[in-house]
């Protein structure tokens, strides 16, 4: 019988066999070989080398839904470039349909990851005689934590999805679960994993590099609790949510806590971890060329142009062709900041946020300290305020928009700059502090300390004065926008703060048409019927 991930889609998900192709009896003969096959193999699927695959770094998948369906960034139509059948316009204008390519790719990828995890669990069960009891528990916990991570993203993007825990379920036995049931499943799986995972750093080179450890799960539990009002809502179209103060979540030995208390409980676990997480002196350290030892990063996609195939296309997609070429990259002259983002950063005012210049390229473009002269003889200038969805016919068709600059220039890149040394940052401590501040304020407490730790950090590093600001929900929302720009969280924040769209049905994406055609048990999400 085929693995469930194949049965759930019109096309097979297991395009990359996690095994060597040899008979298992000849491969898996030791605990270390079993760990390599069943656990470590999964981490090659967190990043991606092909479009639509991975949590971040490639096109037309999870990251693009989170970023370009929000109002933080845009990929304008630039004459003959970036029309792509209206794909980016649909994301920006919230006019996507059941045939949206990003939705289909994200569904396929995340369920492939679920299926791979289920297959790994079956291997651990089949060859369990090779393991000690401690090994068995820890290996199973690690795989189930990765599967829970996939479900966290499925829960966010699609709401009602099937909970699949075995590899041989016939398609006629696959049904969707309510959103609250998916939430509870992922939450319980994370709770279980905490009992057996090590309290170690994941972002540093060494034994746990790129792996899910206890702090990584603590971060995911924070995200789950922070979004519990939304993600446990089985009727997201009625604009009525349970208050986080009334949502009780089991927190292991700590007992039940309301959603906001749970956020801060797991935040404290990260802060007190033996892994020793500390805010970097500057945000720049998190995104430096060699950022493996950044004390702030919690979970990353390992990158090394000579070792890994994971692609990082975010800079590649954003930079003007000749700007990228002058830096030794390729460039596709696409993504840039929206007008709303410019306003939030205070662009064009007397007091712009000091992070604007480290987050974006704008104005006259300098490469190695010298203004960049185009082949036309003109100096390259980016015009942030000229951006609009369709730039066709505009004199700024190639130069409108502030471009991404958050990751450091890396002269050691290959393949047009897509294979880099900078690890792709997924989870970091600044987000932990901002989640804690938000949860405290929502719970009627004072989140000023955590809020200011993040907000004042960059100004202190640059020896600049900054106007005090109170930790209100509104200010925390905008601080998250500034600090976490380009990191794939803003759509989620907009929904949680009630700023996403007038139609609450669009707070999740449609179940892809291909999935509905393959499995008649699946029902389309509310608002897309």
HELIX and SHEET records of a PDB file:
HELIX    1   1 UNK A    4  UNK A    7  1                                   4    
HELIX    2   2 UNK A   24  UNK A   27  1                                   4    
HELIX    3   3 UNK A   31  UNK A   38  1                                   8    
HELIX    4   4 UNK A   40  UNK A   45  5                                   6    
HELIX    5   5 UNK A   62  UNK A   68  1                                   7    
HELIX    6   6 UNK A   84  UNK A   86  5                                   3    
HELIX    7   7 UNK A   87  UNK A   93  1                                   7    
HELIX    8   8 UNK A  101  UNK A  126  1                                  26    
HELIX    9   9 UNK A  128  UNK A  130  5                                   3    
HELIX   10  10 UNK A  133  UNK A  158  1                                  26    
HELIX   11  11 UNK A  171  UNK A  173  5                                   3    
HELIX   12  12 UNK A  179  UNK A  194  1                                  16    
HELIX   13  13 UNK A  214  UNK A  226  1                                  13    
HELIX   14  14 UNK A  228  UNK A  231  1                                   4    
HELIX   15  15 UNK A  252  UNK A  254  5                                   3    
HELIX   16  16 UNK A  259  UNK A  271  1                                  13    
HELIX   17  17 UNK A  283  UNK A  287  5                                   5    
HELIX   18  18 UNK A  314  UNK A  318  1                                   5    
HELIX   19  19 UNK A  321  UNK A  326  1                                   6    
HELIX   20  20 UNK A  339  UNK A  345  1                                   7    
HELIX   21  21 UNK A  356  UNK A  359  1                                   4    
HELIX   22  22 UNK A  384  UNK A  386  5                                   3    
HELIX   23  23 UNK A  429  UNK A  442  1                                  14    
HELIX   24  24 UNK A  448  UNK A  455  1                                   8    
HELIX   25  25 UNK A  457  UNK A  461  1                                   5    
HELIX   26  26 UNK A  473  UNK A  483  1                                  11    
HELIX   27  27 UNK A  490  UNK A  496  1                                   7    
HELIX   28  28 UNK A  504  UNK A  507  5                                   4    
HELIX   29  29 UNK A  513  UNK A  518  1                                   6    
SHEET    1   A 2 UNK A  73  UNK A  75  0                                        
SHEET    2   A 2 UNK A 335  UNK A 337 -1                                        
SHEET    1   B 2 UNK A 248  UNK A 250  0                                        
SHEET    2   B 2 UNK A 256  UNK A 258 -1                                        
SHEET    1   C 2 UNK A 297  UNK A 301  0                                        
SHEET    2   C 2 UNK A 424  UNK A 428 -1                                        
SHEET    1   D 2 UNK A 360  UNK A 361  0                                        
SHEET    2   D 2 UNK A 403  UNK A 404 -1                                        
SHEET    1   E 2 UNK A 363  UNK A 364  0                                        
SHEET    2   E 2 UNK A 381  UNK A 382 -1                                        
SHEET    1   F 2 UNK A 366  UNK A 367  0                                        
SHEET    2   F 2 UNK A 370  UNK A 371 -1                                        
END                                                                             
